[in-house]
Structures are given as structure tokens and as C-alpha cells.
Amino acid sequence: MNKAKNLFNLIMYSELPKDFSGSWVRPVAYAWGILFVGLVIGFYLGLSEFITVSEVSSFLQKSVKEYPVLFVMLVLGFGLRIYIAIMGIKLHKEKLGYEIEDRTMVFMTGTVWFQFLFAFVMYWICGLIFVLMGKDYSLGYGFKFFYTWMEQTVDKVPTLFSLEKYQAVLISYVIMCFIEYSWHRLSHESRLLWLLAHRPHHVPPTLASASHIQADPWFVLGKVWQDFAYILVGGILTKLFNQTGDMFFLPFVYYRIIVSIFSIFDHTSAYYEQVRNNKFLYPIFVMCGNGPFHYYHHSALAEHTVVNIQSGPFMFMDRLFGTYATPSKKKPPVGLTGQPELYHNPINLALSGLFQILYELRYNSIKLWPKIIFGGVYYIPPFSKSFCLKDEKAYYGQSPKVKELNPEFAANLGL
């Protein structure tokens, strides 16, 4: 059992060395930044599966013919994102007075790759389940069955009112903004969603888009939920007011792409003060609801714990529900509240929340299980252990009771 415990400690608590350096680190981070631009554009097209060459070609050809101006904006925006992703690292020392450590960039980019790998595994398992059920593997992989069902459901919805497509989409978009806002806010207020999924996104003490943790370990489930909002809810709502029921016509797609152009500044520390205090750019961010507004959402100050939840036009959902905050002209510290010292370990970052939940279920009374699973983010049961904090007592002031991770628990975890 001691071997299992030692293996667990090795996997969870080993760190990238502080003097980690290599000539390949920064070029790899830049390459990741460029690749991630493509991934972001793909997600904003509303596609959950990989985009085929023929789909991309068809989309671009249609765009050039029908919306040439928007197509030019897409190309320019793509180039801008690549430029800012790279310069966000290169200018870090010039703008902020210090360089991002090589090990920090490896830690961040490594975590993102780990999360994408986790998504592939989930896709594969879903496909395997369908094979075991005697059905086609392709129906399960990538949750294709779910998307097929949503599209079929939308087709069956009757059109009750005949409105112009733009009007129907606008009504649907407002409702979907509410769904996105609710999901994001719940990710901050539910301890289960926070520990299992959303916390890694808020860990970095400095942000550079090319190396930032943009995805949660369970981000694929969040993506499915987002698509549920856009394809099913958005499609049904649009179909009620317009016969086509199509949320993904080109102008709407381009609107999301244009907004995403400026979202490159959401996670870029080096440019925060420059874009926040620019009299030409700031009004654009006010209209789009991103850039310094979302960066402020990552503030490590206690008073900014849950602010600027939904990046939308004029932050209207945050204004409506009282979570709006005007970003300060000076860059705030970012990361978890108080910027506690964490382990530089991608596996620890991705799985520490899961192990904390398992630990609490193992050592606390069954009566407390509902609170452990469904309680608020500030609830701490009598016996708890944060696997990601180096000094739990210093962070909480008075640490909850912690039992030593024994061989039995390690065995229960399959280690």
C-alpha cells in the first residue's frame, strides 16, 4: 500500500523544476497560441466535432461571395489574434517588469493539452458505450447522437409567429445569454462545478493568451451544454418565430467571430492597461463586453469574486443581476482569491478538485454528502483536504480537519 501512496504523491505533487528552461519552450508556446486561434474560431462557428476541410472550404467560399466585407474582417481578426497571442508573451517583461517563467508556460500549455486529451477519452468512451449497446460507434463518438436528436427536435417545433429571421434570432440570443450567464455563475457558486471544472481556468497569476488555460478539464461537457443552449433552446425559440429555425446563418456566425476577435484581450496581462485606457478601443470593449471587462472577472481581489460573468453586449446580463463591475484603469492581480501558492503540476491542477470531493465523501458522514456535492462554493465539511494548495492552513486561516492520505484511500482511488 505504501507503493500506491508513493505513486499517488509522485503523480499529484511532483513539480516542474524552478530552474526549468529550454530554447524550445517559447516557440512551442507561440505555436500553441496560433493553433488555439484556429480552435477558438472553430468553437465560435458552433461546431462541436472537428471541422473537415470540405466544410471549411464551403464556408469560406460562401462567405467570400455573400459577405466579402465580413470575410475580410475574419481574416484580419485571425491575424490580430495570432499577433496578440505572441506579443502577449514577448512584451510581458516590457509591460509588467518580469518575464513569464518557462516552467509556468509549460505548466499552462501542458494542462490545456491534458484537458484536450481528456476530451478525446470522453468522446471515445461515449462511442464505446454505443458499441456495447449494439449500435454504431460514430453515433456515440463526440456525442453525435445528442446533436442529431437536438436537430430532429427543432425540426418538429411548429412556427407560432412569423417574424423576420433577425428578429427571431435576437429574441433567442437574449434568452441564450441568460442561459450562458446562469451556467457561468453556477460554475462559481456550486462547489461541485467549481472544484471539478472551472477552478483551473482561474488559477494562473498572470495571463497570456498563447499559454493560458482556456479550457476546463471537463470543458467538453460545458461545450455540450453551450451547444444545448444554441442548437436546442436557440433553435426551438427561433423556430417558434421563424420557419427556418436556423440560429447559425452567416451574419450571426460572423457576429460571434467579430466579438471573439476582441476577446483575445480577455486573458492578456501585458495589454490590460493599454487597451483599458485607450479612448478608441475601450468603447468597443464596452459594446462587446469582453477584453478588460472579462480580465476583471479574473481578479484575485476578494471584492471581485463574482463579477462580469457574461461577456455580452454592454454586459447587460451582469447589469441586470447586479454582478457588473467597471474595470479599473490599473491592472488588478489575477488568479485565485489571495493568490495562494499551488503545485506546478498539470495533473494536480486538473484532478485536485475531483480528489477533494472523493476525500470528503470518504471521511465525512453520509448525512453531509448532499452538502458536499450540491453545497455552495464556500462550504467546507468537517474533514476536507485541498490537494492543490501547498499551505492550506495559511490560506484558510484555520484549516479544516485533515486526515493523512492512507493506503486504503489510495487503493479506493485505484492507485
C-alpha positions as CSV (number, residue, x, y, z in Angstrom):
1,M,0.0,0.0,0.0
2,N,2.9,2.3,0.6
3,K,3.9,1.9,-3.0
4,A,0.4,3.1,-4.0
5,K,0.7,6.1,-1.7
6,N,4.1,7.0,-3.0
7,L,2.8,6.7,-6.6
8,F,-0.1,9.0,-5.8
9,N,2.2,11.6,-4.2
10,L,4.6,11.3,-7.2
11,I,1.7,11.9,-9.7
12,M,0.0,14.7,-7.8
13,Y,2.8,16.6,-6.1
14,S,5.8,16.4,-8.4
15,E,6.5,19.8,-9.9
16,L,8.3,21.2,-12.9
17,P,11.7,22.4,-11.6
18,K,12.0,26.1,-10.8
19,D,15.1,26.4,-13.0
20,F,13.3,24.7,-15.9
21,S,14.4,26.3,-19.1
22,G,14.8,25.4,-22.7
23,S,15.1,27.1,-26.1
24,W,12.1,25.2,-27.4
25,V,9.7,26.4,-24.7
26,R,8.7,29.8,-26.1
27,P,8.4,28.8,-29.7
28,V,6.1,25.9,-28.6
29,A,4.0,28.4,-26.6
30,Y,3.8,30.6,-29.7
31,A,2.8,27.7,-31.9
32,W,0.1,26.8,-29.3
33,G,-1.2,30.3,-29.4
34,I,-1.6,30.1,-33.2
35,L,-3.2,26.7,-33.1
36,F,-5.6,27.9,-30.3
37,V,-6.7,30.7,-32.6
38,G,-8.0,28.1,-35.0
39,L,-9.7,26.2,-32.2
40,V,-11.4,29.3,-31.0
41,I,-12.7,30.2,-34.4
42,G,-14.0,26.6,-34.8
43,F,-15.8,26.8,-31.5
44,Y,-17.4,30.1,-32.4
45,L,-18.7,28.6,-35.6
46,G,-20.9,26.4,-33.3
47,L,-19.2,23.2,-34.3
48,S,-18.7,20.5,-31.7
49,E,-16.9,18.0,-33.9
50,F,-13.7,18.5,-35.9
51,I,-14.2,20.8,-38.9
52,T,-13.5,18.9,-42.1
53,V,-11.5,20.5,-45.0
54,S,-14.6,20.4,-47.2
55,E,-16.7,22.2,-44.5
56,V,-14.2,24.9,-44.1
57,S,-13.8,25.3,-47.9
58,S,-17.6,25.5,-48.3
59,F,-17.9,28.1,-45.5
60,L,-15.2,30.3,-46.9
61,Q,-16.4,30.2,-50.5
62,K,-19.9,31.2,-49.4
63,S,-18.5,33.9,-47.2
64,V,-16.4,35.5,-50.0
65,K,-19.4,35.6,-52.3
66,E,-22.2,36.7,-49.9
67,Y,-20.3,38.7,-47.3
68,P,-17.0,39.9,-48.6
69,V,-16.6,42.7,-46.0
70,L,-17.2,40.3,-43.1
71,F,-14.8,37.8,-44.7
72,V,-12.0,40.4,-44.7
73,M,-12.8,41.2,-41.1
74,L,-12.5,37.5,-40.3
75,V,-9.0,37.3,-42.0
76,L,-7.8,40.5,-40.2
77,G,-9.2,39.3,-36.9
78,F,-7.4,35.9,-37.3
79,G,-4.1,37.7,-37.9
80,L,-4.7,40.0,-34.9
81,R,-5.3,37.1,-32.6
82,I,-2.1,35.4,-33.7
83,Y,-0.1,38.7,-33.2
84,I,-1.5,39.5,-29.8
85,A,-1.1,35.8,-28.6
86,I,2.6,36.0,-29.4
87,M,3.2,39.6,-28.3
88,G,1.4,38.9,-25.0
89,I,4.4,36.8,-24.1
90,K,7.1,38.8,-25.7
91,L,6.1,42.1,-24.2
92,H,5.4,40.7,-20.7
93,K,8.7,42.0,-19.3
94,E,8.5,45.3,-21.0
95,K,4.9,46.0,-19.9
96,L,4.8,44.3,-16.5
97,G,8.5,44.3,-15.5
98,Y,9.0,40.5,-15.4
99,E,9.0,37.5,-17.8
100,I,6.7,34.6,-17.5
101,E,8.7,31.7,-16.2
102,D,9.4,28.9,-18.7
103,R,8.0,26.4,-16.3
104,T,4.8,28.4,-16.0
105,M,4.3,28.3,-19.7
106,V,5.0,24.6,-19.8
107,F,2.6,24.1,-16.9
108,M,-0.2,26.1,-18.6
109,T,0.2,24.7,-22.1
110,G,0.7,21.2,-20.7
111,T,-2.5,21.5,-18.7
112,V,-4.5,22.5,-21.8
113,W,-3.2,19.6,-23.8
114,F,-4.0,17.3,-20.9
115,Q,-7.6,18.7,-21.0
116,F,-8.0,18.1,-24.7
117,L,-6.7,14.6,-24.3
118,F,-9.3,14.1,-21.6
119,A,-12.0,15.3,-24.0
120,F,-10.8,12.7,-26.6
121,V,-11.1,10.0,-24.0
122,M,-14.6,11.1,-23.1
123,Y,-15.6,11.0,-26.8
124,W,-14.0,7.6,-27.2
125,I,-15.8,6.2,-24.1
126,C,-19.1,7.5,-25.4
127,G,-18.6,5.8,-28.7
128,L,-17.6,2.5,-27.0
129,I,-20.8,2.6,-24.9
130,F,-22.8,2.7,-28.1
131,V,-20.8,-0.3,-29.5
132,L,-21.6,-2.2,-26.3
133,M,-25.2,-1.3,-26.8
134,G,-25.0,-2.9,-30.3
135,K,-25.2,0.5,-32.1
136,D,-22.9,2.4,-34.4
137,Y,-19.7,3.8,-32.8
138,S,-20.0,7.0,-34.8
139,L,-23.3,7.8,-33.1
140,G,-21.7,7.9,-29.7
141,Y,-18.3,9.5,-30.5
142,G,-18.4,13.2,-30.0
143,F,-22.0,12.9,-28.6
144,K,-23.2,12.8,-32.2
145,F,-26.5,11.1,-31.1
146,F,-27.2,14.1,-28.9
147,Y,-26.7,16.6,-31.7
148,T,-28.8,14.5,-34.1
149,W,-31.6,14.4,-31.5
150,M,-31.5,18.1,-31.0
151,E,-31.7,18.9,-34.7
152,Q,-34.6,16.4,-35.1
153,T,-36.4,18.0,-32.1
154,V,-36.0,21.5,-33.6
155,D,-37.5,20.3,-36.9
156,K,-40.7,19.2,-35.2
157,V,-41.3,22.5,-33.5
158,P,-44.2,24.5,-35.1
159,T,-43.9,28.1,-36.1
160,L,-46.4,30.1,-34.0
161,F,-45.5,33.6,-35.1
162,S,-43.9,34.7,-38.4
163,L,-41.2,37.2,-37.7
164,E,-38.2,38.2,-39.7
165,K,-35.2,36.0,-39.1
166,Y,-33.1,38.8,-37.5
167,Q,-36.0,39.4,-35.0
168,A,-36.3,35.8,-34.2
169,V,-32.6,35.3,-33.7
170,L,-32.4,38.4,-31.5
171,I,-35.1,37.1,-29.1
172,S,-33.4,33.7,-29.0
173,Y,-30.0,35.3,-28.4
174,V,-31.2,37.3,-25.4
175,I,-32.6,34.1,-23.8
176,M,-29.4,32.2,-24.6
177,C,-27.3,34.9,-23.0
178,F,-29.3,34.3,-19.8
179,I,-28.5,30.5,-20.1
180,E,-24.8,31.2,-20.6
181,Y,-24.8,33.7,-17.7
182,S,-26.6,31.2,-15.4
183,W,-24.1,28.4,-16.3
184,H,-21.0,30.5,-15.7
185,R,-22.4,31.9,-12.5
186,L,-23.3,28.5,-11.3
187,S,-19.7,27.4,-12.1
188,H,-18.5,29.9,-9.5
189,E,-21.2,29.3,-6.8
190,S,-21.5,25.5,-7.0
191,R,-18.6,23.8,-5.2
192,L,-19.0,20.7,-7.4
193,L,-18.7,22.7,-10.7
194,W,-16.0,25.0,-9.2
195,L,-13.8,22.2,-7.9
196,L,-14.3,19.7,-10.8
197,A,-14.4,22.1,-13.7
198,H,-14.0,25.8,-13.5
199,R,-11.3,26.5,-10.9
200,P,-8.3,25.6,-13.2
201,H,-9.4,28.4,-15.6
202,H,-8.8,30.9,-12.7
203,V,-5.5,29.6,-11.4
204,P,-2.8,31.5,-13.4
205,P,-1.4,34.5,-11.5
206,T,-0.6,36.2,-14.9
207,L,-2.4,35.7,-18.2
208,A,-1.0,35.3,-21.7
209,S,-3.4,34.0,-24.3
210,A,-0.9,31.8,-26.0
211,S,-0.2,29.9,-22.9
212,H,-3.3,30.5,-20.8
213,I,-5.6,27.7,-19.5
214,Q,-8.6,28.4,-21.7
215,A,-10.4,25.1,-21.1
216,D,-11.6,23.3,-18.0
217,P,-10.7,19.6,-17.5
218,W,-14.4,18.9,-18.1
219,F,-14.7,21.6,-20.7
220,V,-16.2,19.2,-23.3
221,L,-19.3,18.9,-21.1
222,G,-19.5,22.6,-20.9
223,K,-19.3,22.7,-24.7
224,V,-22.1,20.2,-24.9
225,W,-24.1,22.4,-22.6
226,Q,-23.4,25.5,-24.6
227,D,-24.4,23.7,-27.8
228,F,-27.6,22.6,-26.0
229,A,-28.3,26.3,-25.5
230,Y,-27.6,27.3,-29.0
231,I,-28.9,24.3,-31.0
232,L,-31.8,23.1,-29.0
233,V,-33.0,26.1,-26.9
234,G,-31.9,28.6,-29.5
235,G,-33.2,26.6,-32.4
236,I,-36.6,25.9,-30.7
237,L,-37.1,29.6,-29.8
238,T,-36.1,30.7,-33.3
239,K,-38.4,28.1,-34.9
240,L,-41.3,29.4,-32.9
241,F,-40.9,32.8,-34.5
242,N,-39.4,31.9,-37.9
243,Q,-39.9,28.9,-40.1
244,T,-36.2,28.1,-40.7
245,G,-35.3,27.9,-37.0
246,D,-31.7,28.3,-38.0
247,M,-29.5,30.0,-35.4
248,F,-26.4,29.6,-37.4
249,F,-26.9,31.7,-40.5
250,L,-23.8,33.6,-41.6
251,P,-24.4,37.1,-40.1
252,F,-24.9,35.6,-36.7
253,V,-21.8,33.4,-37.0
254,Y,-19.8,36.4,-38.1
255,Y,-21.1,38.5,-35.2
256,R,-19.7,35.9,-32.8
257,I,-16.4,35.7,-34.7
258,I,-16.1,39.5,-34.6
259,V,-16.7,39.6,-30.9
260,S,-14.1,36.8,-30.5
261,I,-11.5,39.0,-32.2
262,F,-11.5,41.4,-29.3
263,S,-11.8,38.5,-26.7
264,I,-8.0,37.9,-27.3
265,F,-7.5,40.6,-24.7
266,D,-9.7,38.7,-22.1
267,H,-6.6,36.8,-21.0
268,T,-3.6,39.0,-21.8
269,S,-2.0,40.7,-18.8
270,A,0.6,42.6,-20.9
271,Y,-2.1,44.6,-22.7
272,Y,-4.6,45.2,-19.9
273,E,-3.8,48.8,-19.1
274,Q,-3.1,49.7,-22.7
275,V,-6.5,48.6,-24.0
276,R,-8.4,49.7,-20.9
277,N,-7.1,53.2,-21.1
278,N,-7.3,53.6,-24.9
279,K,-10.1,56.0,-25.8
280,F,-10.8,54.3,-29.1
281,L,-10.6,50.7,-28.1
282,Y,-12.4,50.9,-24.7
283,P,-15.8,51.9,-26.2
284,I,-15.6,48.7,-28.4
285,F,-15.0,46.6,-25.3
286,V,-18.0,48.3,-23.7
287,M,-20.2,47.3,-26.6
288,C,-18.7,43.7,-26.9
289,G,-18.4,43.1,-23.1
290,N,-15.0,41.5,-23.3
291,G,-11.3,42.5,-23.1
292,P,-10.7,44.3,-19.8
293,F,-14.2,43.5,-18.6
294,H,-13.6,39.8,-18.7
295,Y,-10.0,40.3,-17.4
296,Y,-11.5,41.9,-14.3
297,H,-13.5,38.7,-13.8
298,H,-10.1,37.0,-13.2
299,S,-9.2,39.5,-10.4
300,A,-7.7,37.9,-7.3
301,L,-9.2,40.6,-5.1
302,A,-11.9,39.4,-2.7
303,E,-14.4,42.1,-3.8
304,H,-14.2,40.8,-7.4
305,T,-15.0,37.2,-6.6
306,V,-18.1,37.0,-8.9
307,V,-18.2,40.0,-11.3
308,N,-18.6,40.4,-15.0
309,I,-19.9,36.9,-15.6
310,Q,-21.4,37.1,-19.0
311,S,-19.4,38.6,-21.8
312,G,-22.2,40.1,-23.9
313,P,-23.2,43.5,-25.4
314,F,-22.9,46.2,-22.8
315,M,-22.7,43.4,-20.1
316,F,-26.5,43.6,-20.0
317,M,-26.9,40.4,-18.0
318,D,-24.4,41.4,-15.3
319,R,-26.1,44.8,-15.1
320,L,-29.5,43.1,-14.7
321,F,-28.4,40.7,-12.0
322,G,-26.0,43.1,-10.1
323,T,-22.7,41.4,-11.0
324,Y,-21.4,44.2,-13.2
325,A,-18.1,46.0,-12.3
326,T,-16.3,48.7,-14.3
327,P,-12.7,47.6,-14.8
328,S,-10.1,49.8,-13.0
329,K,-7.6,51.7,-15.0
330,K,-4.8,49.9,-13.2
331,K,-4.3,46.2,-13.8
332,P,-5.6,44.1,-10.9
333,P,-3.8,41.0,-9.6
334,V,-5.3,37.8,-11.1
335,G,-5.7,34.2,-10.1
336,L,-7.4,32.5,-7.2
337,T,-8.5,34.9,-4.4
338,G,-5.4,35.9,-2.4
339,Q,-3.1,34.2,-5.0
340,P,-2.3,31.1,-2.9
341,E,0.8,29.0,-3.7
342,L,-0.1,26.0,-5.8
343,Y,1.7,23.0,-7.2
344,H,3.1,23.4,-10.7
345,N,1.7,20.1,-11.9
346,P,-0.8,19.9,-14.7
347,I,-2.3,16.6,-13.4
348,N,-2.7,18.1,-10.0
349,L,-4.5,21.1,-11.4
350,A,-6.9,19.1,-13.5
351,L,-7.7,16.4,-10.9
352,S,-7.2,18.0,-7.4
353,G,-10.9,19.1,-7.3
354,L,-12.1,15.5,-8.0
355,F,-9.8,14.0,-5.4
356,Q,-11.0,16.6,-2.8
357,I,-14.6,15.6,-3.4
358,L,-13.7,11.9,-3.1
359,Y,-11.8,12.6,0.0
360,E,-14.7,14.4,1.6
361,L,-17.2,11.7,0.7
362,R,-14.8,9.1,2.2
363,Y,-14.2,10.7,5.6
364,N,-17.4,12.6,6.3
365,S,-20.8,11.4,7.4
366,I,-23.3,10.3,4.7
367,K,-25.6,13.0,6.1
368,L,-23.1,15.6,4.8
369,W,-22.9,14.1,1.3
370,P,-25.7,16.3,-0.2
371,K,-23.9,19.5,1.0
372,I,-20.5,18.2,-0.2
373,I,-21.9,17.6,-3.7
374,F,-24.6,20.2,-4.0
375,G,-23.5,22.9,-1.5
376,G,-22.2,26.3,-2.2
377,V,-18.6,27.1,-3.1
378,Y,-17.7,28.4,0.4
379,Y,-19.0,25.3,2.2
380,I,-16.2,23.2,3.8
381,P,-17.1,19.9,5.6
382,P,-15.5,18.9,8.9
383,F,-13.0,16.7,7.1
384,S,-11.5,18.2,4.0
385,K,-8.2,18.3,2.1
386,S,-7.3,20.7,-0.7
387,F,-4.9,18.7,-2.9
388,C,-3.8,21.8,-4.9
389,L,-2.8,24.2,-2.1
390,K,0.8,24.0,-0.7
391,D,-0.2,25.7,2.6
392,E,-3.8,25.1,3.3
393,K,-3.8,26.5,6.8
394,A,-2.2,29.7,5.7
395,Y,-4.8,30.2,3.0
396,Y,-7.9,29.4,5.0
397,G,-6.6,30.9,8.3
398,Q,-8.0,27.9,10.2
399,S,-7.7,24.7,8.2
400,P,-10.5,22.1,8.4
401,K,-9.5,18.7,9.9
402,V,-7.3,16.8,7.5
403,K,-6.7,13.1,7.7
404,E,-3.5,11.7,6.3
405,L,-4.0,10.1,2.8
406,N,-3.7,6.5,3.9
407,P,-3.1,3.4,1.7
408,E,-6.7,2.4,1.9
409,F,-7.9,5.6,0.4
410,A,-5.3,5.5,-2.3
411,A,-6.4,2.0,-3.1
412,N,-10.1,3.2,-3.2
413,L,-9.0,5.7,-5.8
414,G,-7.5,2.9,-7.9
415,L,-3.9,3.9,-7.2
